């Protein structure tokens, strides 16, 4: 009997020690990995000359810069809001803008707080992980689009890349004004952190062969500890797309690069499985993170145009001509 108890208790004791040790010793390693994840630098594009610049304000008081691009096709088929990637700015929309505008879509593109020309939160570190602040920025941009086009539109479409796509998806779970979302490279936080912990912990500890067998529930708890510590350190709140995805009722198109070395394919597939109205998950061969358009520009333009043509309700063309502009003091400035 004593031998049996020993055989049962010794492994349990080792397991408990491993869990406690991981929490005490390697928690800071995990936090360091979270804070130092490398990220792509966004490409820079020149501003388009035929833009209408504006300044608008978020509900929590931050001033953001945006630009409205009117359609060049015969009639307006709706308005698409573009949400750029981290380290980028509103002009990340330039490559796809010509195709969408010729197809009859107006585009509103803006700079997230702390990016481009928009106001920044003092002492806030820009990071690839989505916070509630970026979601509020998208909400403010949607507010602006509806104010500018008062009475002429019923819905707006969202097109986002990377963190901007995550923000677009997160807002769509709570905002019925959104007709549909095209997410290029969007991702949820918790699965990504778990992926990076598994990827980099072997560098930080010789005990990785033991810790890699820790149960998934414990790893999720550890990640919550890390997130909580980061939130306190940087005074922010994260937005958890993995929890919000099941609440998205609008049609969604997910785009992912086959050679994306930042966001693994299984995370995007799991995200798609959580969305009720997933229109399409397009895995683009040979494309890296945020590089789907560069690899397949024609097909990208066709797919995105077809998606928004299907789900955006076009406003009255005559009403669009006579609508009252609500841009503030920066409406004629060059940003």
C-alpha positions as CSV (number, residue, x, y, z in Angstrom):
1,X,0.0,0.0,0.0
2,X,2.8,2.3,0.9
3,X,4.5,1.7,-2.4
4,X,1.4,2.4,-4.3
5,X,0.9,5.7,-2.5
6,X,4.5,6.6,-3.1
7,X,4.1,5.9,-6.8
8,X,1.1,8.1,-6.9
9,X,2.2,11.0,-4.8
10,X,5.8,11.4,-6.1
11,X,4.7,12.3,-9.7
12,X,2.0,14.5,-8.3
13,X,4.5,16.3,-6.1
14,X,6.8,16.8,-9.0
15,X,4.0,18.2,-11.1
16,X,3.0,20.6,-8.3
17,X,6.5,21.8,-7.9
18,X,6.9,22.3,-11.6
19,X,3.7,24.4,-11.8
20,X,4.7,26.5,-8.8
21,X,8.2,26.9,-10.0
22,X,7.0,27.9,-13.5
23,X,4.9,30.6,-11.9
24,X,7.6,31.9,-9.6
25,X,10.7,31.6,-11.8
26,X,9.6,31.8,-15.4
27,X,6.6,34.2,-15.1
28,X,9.0,37.1,-15.9
29,X,10.4,35.2,-18.8
30,X,7.0,34.9,-20.2
31,X,6.2,38.6,-19.7
32,X,9.5,39.4,-21.4
33,X,8.6,37.3,-24.4
34,X,5.2,39.0,-24.6
35,X,6.7,42.5,-24.5
36,X,9.5,41.8,-27.0
37,X,7.8,39.8,-29.8
38,X,9.3,41.1,-33.0
39,X,6.9,42.6,-35.5
40,X,7.0,43.7,-39.1
41,X,7.6,47.3,-40.1
42,X,4.8,48.5,-42.3
43,X,5.4,49.8,-45.8
44,X,5.0,53.5,-46.3
45,X,2.9,54.9,-49.2
46,X,2.5,58.6,-50.2
47,X,-0.8,60.3,-49.5
48,X,-3.3,60.4,-52.3
49,X,-3.8,63.9,-53.7
50,X,-7.6,63.8,-54.2
51,X,-8.3,63.2,-50.5
52,X,-10.5,65.1,-48.0
53,X,-8.6,65.3,-44.7
54,X,-10.3,65.6,-41.4
55,X,-9.9,65.4,-37.6
56,X,-12.4,63.5,-35.5
57,X,-12.5,62.6,-31.8
58,X,-12.9,59.3,-30.0
59,X,-15.5,58.9,-27.3
60,X,-12.7,59.1,-24.7
61,X,-11.4,62.4,-26.0
62,X,-8.4,61.6,-28.4
63,X,-8.1,63.4,-31.7
64,X,-7.5,61.2,-34.7
65,X,-6.6,62.1,-38.3
66,X,-8.4,60.6,-41.2
67,X,-8.9,61.0,-45.0
68,X,-12.0,60.4,-47.1
69,X,-11.6,59.1,-50.6
70,X,-14.7,59.3,-52.8
71,X,-15.5,56.7,-55.4
72,X,-14.4,57.1,-59.0
73,X,-16.9,54.7,-60.5
74,X,-20.2,55.8,-62.0
75,X,-22.2,55.4,-58.8
76,X,-21.5,54.9,-55.1
77,X,-22.0,51.4,-53.8
78,X,-21.2,52.1,-50.2
79,X,-18.4,53.2,-47.8
80,X,-15.5,51.0,-46.7
81,X,-13.5,51.9,-43.6
82,X,-9.8,50.9,-43.6
83,X,-8.0,49.9,-40.4
84,X,-4.2,49.9,-40.9
85,X,-1.6,47.6,-39.3
86,X,0.7,48.4,-36.4
87,X,3.6,50.8,-37.2
88,X,1.6,51.8,-40.3
89,X,-0.7,54.7,-41.1
90,X,-3.9,55.5,-43.1
91,X,-2.0,55.3,-46.4
92,X,-1.7,51.5,-46.1
93,X,-4.9,51.5,-48.1
94,X,-3.2,53.0,-51.2
95,X,-2.5,49.7,-53.0
96,X,-6.1,48.5,-52.9
97,X,-7.8,51.9,-53.1
98,X,-7.8,52.3,-56.9
99,X,-9.6,49.0,-57.3
100,X,-12.2,49.7,-54.7
101,X,-12.9,53.3,-55.8
102,X,-13.3,52.3,-59.4
103,X,-15.8,49.6,-58.3
104,X,-17.9,52.4,-56.7
105,X,-16.8,52.4,-53.1
106,X,-16.0,55.4,-51.0
107,X,-13.1,54.8,-48.5
108,X,-12.5,56.3,-45.2
109,X,-9.0,55.7,-43.8
110,X,-7.5,56.9,-40.5
111,X,-4.5,56.8,-38.2
112,X,-4.9,54.9,-34.9
113,X,-4.0,56.8,-31.8
114,X,-0.2,57.0,-31.4
115,X,0.3,56.2,-35.1
116,X,0.7,58.4,-38.1
117,X,-0.6,61.9,-37.4
118,X,-3.1,61.0,-34.6
119,X,-2.8,62.0,-31.0
120,X,-1.0,59.5,-28.8
121,X,-1.7,58.4,-25.2
122,X,1.2,59.8,-23.1
123,X,3.9,57.2,-22.3
124,X,2.0,54.4,-24.1
125,X,4.1,51.8,-25.8
126,X,2.9,50.8,-29.2
127,X,2.5,47.1,-29.4
128,X,1.1,44.5,-31.8
129,X,-1.5,43.3,-29.2
130,X,-5.0,44.7,-29.5
131,X,-6.3,46.8,-26.7
132,X,-9.7,48.3,-26.2
133,X,-8.3,51.7,-27.3
134,X,-7.9,50.5,-30.9
135,X,-11.4,49.1,-30.9
136,X,-12.6,52.5,-29.7
137,X,-10.7,54.2,-32.5
138,X,-12.5,52.1,-35.0
139,X,-15.8,52.9,-33.3
140,X,-15.0,56.6,-33.6
141,X,-14.2,56.3,-37.3
142,X,-17.5,54.5,-37.9
143,X,-19.2,57.4,-36.0
144,X,-17.5,59.9,-38.2
145,X,-18.5,58.1,-41.4
146,X,-22.2,58.1,-40.3
147,X,-22.0,61.8,-39.3
148,X,-20.5,62.8,-42.6
149,X,-23.0,60.8,-44.7
150,X,-25.9,61.5,-42.4
151,X,-29.1,59.8,-43.7
152,X,-27.5,58.4,-46.8
153,X,-26.0,55.1,-45.6
154,X,-27.3,52.3,-43.4
155,X,-24.1,50.2,-43.0
156,X,-20.4,50.4,-43.4
157,X,-17.9,47.8,-44.4
158,X,-14.6,47.2,-42.6
159,X,-11.3,46.2,-44.2
160,X,-8.3,45.7,-41.8
161,X,-4.8,44.4,-41.8
162,X,-3.1,42.6,-38.9
163,X,-3.9,44.4,-35.6
164,X,-6.3,46.7,-37.5
165,X,-8.1,43.6,-38.7
166,X,-8.4,42.4,-35.1
167,X,-9.8,45.7,-34.1
168,X,-12.4,45.6,-37.0
169,X,-13.5,42.1,-36.0
170,X,-13.8,43.0,-32.3
171,X,-15.9,46.0,-33.0
172,X,-18.2,44.1,-35.4
173,X,-19.2,41.8,-32.5
174,X,-20.7,44.8,-30.7
175,X,-21.8,47.2,-33.5
176,X,-24.7,46.5,-35.8
177,X,-23.8,49.4,-38.2
178,X,-21.1,47.1,-39.7
179,X,-22.2,45.2,-42.8
180,X,-19.2,42.9,-43.0
181,X,-15.5,42.6,-42.4
182,X,-12.5,41.6,-44.5
183,X,-9.7,40.6,-42.1
184,X,-6.2,40.4,-43.6
185,X,-3.9,38.9,-41.0
186,X,-6.1,39.4,-38.0
187,X,-5.4,37.3,-34.9
188,X,-6.6,36.8,-31.2
189,X,-4.2,37.5,-28.4
190,X,-4.3,34.5,-26.1
191,X,-3.6,31.8,-28.7
192,X,-0.8,33.9,-30.1
193,X,0.9,34.3,-26.8
194,X,0.6,30.6,-26.1
195,X,2.2,30.0,-29.5
196,X,5.1,32.4,-28.8
197,X,5.6,31.0,-25.3
198,X,5.9,27.5,-26.7
199,X,8.2,28.8,-29.4
200,X,10.6,30.8,-27.3
201,X,10.6,29.3,-23.8
202,X,13.1,26.7,-24.9
203,X,15.5,29.5,-25.3
204,X,15.0,30.8,-21.8
205,X,14.9,27.6,-19.7
206,X,16.7,24.2,-19.7
207,X,13.5,22.7,-18.2
208,X,11.4,23.3,-21.4
209,X,11.1,19.5,-22.0
210,X,9.2,19.3,-18.7
211,X,7.2,22.5,-19.0
212,X,6.0,21.8,-22.5
213,X,3.8,19.0,-20.9
214,X,2.0,21.4,-18.6
215,X,-1.7,21.2,-19.2
216,X,-3.4,23.7,-21.5
217,X,-5.6,25.0,-18.8
218,X,-2.6,26.0,-16.7
219,X,-0.9,27.7,-19.7
220,X,-4.1,29.8,-20.2
221,X,-4.0,30.8,-16.5
222,X,-0.4,31.8,-16.9
223,X,-1.2,33.9,-19.9
224,X,-3.9,35.6,-18.0
225,X,-1.4,36.4,-15.3
226,X,1.0,37.8,-17.9
227,X,-1.8,39.9,-19.5
228,X,-2.9,41.2,-16.1
229,X,0.7,42.2,-15.2
230,X,1.1,44.0,-18.5
231,X,-2.2,45.9,-18.2
232,X,-1.2,47.2,-14.7
233,X,2.3,48.1,-15.9
234,X,1.1,50.0,-19.0
235,X,-2.4,51.1,-17.9
236,X,-4.3,49.5,-20.7
237,X,-7.0,46.8,-21.2
238,X,-6.7,44.1,-23.9
239,X,-9.5,43.2,-26.3
240,X,-9.9,39.5,-26.5
241,X,-11.0,38.5,-30.0
242,X,-11.1,34.8,-29.2
243,X,-14.0,35.6,-26.8
244,X,-15.7,38.0,-29.1
245,X,-15.5,36.0,-32.3
246,X,-18.6,33.9,-31.4
247,X,-20.6,37.1,-31.1
248,X,-19.9,38.3,-34.6
249,X,-23.1,38.0,-36.7
250,X,-21.9,39.8,-39.8
251,X,-20.3,38.0,-42.8
252,X,-16.6,37.8,-42.5
253,X,-13.8,37.0,-45.0
254,X,-10.4,36.0,-43.5
255,X,-7.2,36.3,-45.5
256,X,-4.0,34.7,-44.4
257,X,-0.5,34.3,-46.0
258,X,0.6,30.7,-46.4
259,X,4.2,31.7,-45.5
260,X,3.1,34.0,-42.5
261,X,5.9,33.5,-40.0
262,X,4.2,35.6,-37.3
263,X,0.7,34.2,-37.2
264,X,0.4,30.4,-37.6
265,X,-2.3,29.1,-39.9
266,X,-4.0,27.0,-37.2
267,X,-4.8,30.1,-35.2
268,X,-6.5,31.7,-38.1
269,X,-8.4,28.5,-38.9
270,X,-9.5,28.2,-35.2
271,X,-10.7,31.9,-35.4
272,X,-12.7,31.1,-38.5
273,X,-14.3,28.2,-36.8
274,X,-15.6,30.5,-34.1
275,X,-17.3,32.9,-36.6
276,X,-20.9,32.0,-37.5
277,X,-21.0,33.6,-40.9
278,X,-17.5,33.0,-42.2
279,X,-17.8,33.7,-45.9
280,X,-14.3,32.5,-46.9
281,X,-10.9,31.7,-45.4
282,X,-8.5,32.5,-48.2
283,X,-5.0,31.0,-47.6
284,X,-2.8,32.9,-50.1
285,X,0.1,30.7,-51.5
286,X,3.6,32.1,-51.0
287,X,2.3,35.2,-49.2
288,X,3.9,36.3,-45.9
289,X,2.2,38.4,-43.2
290,X,0.2,41.2,-44.7
291,X,1.6,40.4,-48.1
292,X,-1.4,38.8,-49.7
293,X,-2.1,41.8,-52.0
294,X,1.5,42.0,-53.1
295,X,1.4,38.3,-54.2
296,X,-2.1,38.2,-55.7
297,X,-3.2,41.8,-56.4
298,X,-5.8,41.0,-59.1
299,X,-7.4,38.1,-57.2
300,X,-7.2,40.1,-53.9
301,X,-9.0,43.0,-55.5
302,X,-11.7,40.8,-57.1
303,X,-12.4,38.9,-53.9
304,X,-12.6,42.0,-51.7
305,X,-14.7,43.9,-54.2
306,X,-17.1,41.0,-54.6
307,X,-17.5,40.6,-50.8
308,X,-18.4,44.3,-50.2
309,X,-20.6,44.5,-53.3
310,X,-22.6,41.6,-51.9
311,X,-23.0,42.9,-48.3
312,X,-22.9,46.7,-48.5
313,X,-26.2,48.5,-49.1
314,X,-25.5,51.4,-51.5
315,X,-26.6,54.8,-50.5
316,X,-28.6,57.2,-52.7
317,X,-26.2,58.6,-55.2
318,X,-28.1,61.9,-55.3
319,X,-28.1,62.1,-51.5
320,X,-24.3,61.6,-51.6
321,X,-23.9,64.5,-53.9
322,X,-25.9,66.8,-51.5
323,X,-24.7,65.5,-48.2
324,X,-23.4,67.9,-45.6
325,X,-19.7,67.6,-44.8
326,X,-18.9,67.6,-41.1
327,X,-15.1,67.6,-41.2
328,X,-13.7,70.0,-38.7
329,X,-10.8,72.5,-39.0
330,X,-8.4,70.2,-40.7
331,X,-10.7,69.3,-43.6
332,X,-8.6,71.2,-46.1
333,X,-5.2,70.6,-44.6
334,X,-2.5,68.4,-46.0
335,X,-1.6,65.6,-43.6
